[in-house]
């Protein structure tokens, strides 16, 4: 899976069409909550013979919502499971932004 494939997958989640962006939406163009941002955070590539044999990307999928939104979280988690993508989840309340942030940490490789 590539980052482009990941975008297509996330954008296809019910209720998130055109509400997905890499890293952040342009200033002034963020859609109403909830929405999703995703970004590559690191790589842990597989090397051999002085070459990268397998690109392994660490990616965070950030889900933002006004209130705790278990229905949307379930949609995201089901989509990840359907696409055989294991994940870990953390959550925090962003008091300065008055919203929740749920981060799904995943690994994709190609």
Rosetta blueprint (number, residue, H / E / L):
1 X L
2 X L
3 X H
4 X H
5 X H
6 X H
7 X H
8 X H
9 X H
10 X H
11 X H
12 X L
13 X L
14 X L
15 X L
16 X L
17 X L
18 X L
19 X L
20 X E
21 X E
22 X E
23 X L
24 X L
25 X L
26 X L
27 X L
28 X L
29 X L
30 X L
31 X L
32 X L
33 X L
34 X L
35 X E
36 X E
37 X E
38 X E
39 X E
40 X E
41 X E
42 X E
43 X E
44 X L
45 X L
46 X E
47 X E
48 X E
49 X L
50 X L
51 X E
52 X E
53 X E
54 X E
55 X L
56 X E
57 X E
58 X E
59 X E
60 X E
61 X E
62 X E
63 X E
64 X E
65 X E
66 X L
67 X L
68 X L
69 X L
70 X H
71 X H
72 X H
73 X H
74 X H
75 X H
76 X H
77 X H
78 X H
79 X H
80 X H
81 X H
82 X H
83 X L
84 X L
85 X L
86 X L
87 X E
88 X E
89 X E
90 X E
91 X E
92 X E
93 X E
94 X E
95 X L
96 X L
97 X L
98 X L
99 X E
100 X E
101 X E
102 X E
103 X E
104 X E
105 X E
106 X E
107 X E
108 X E
109 X E
110 X L
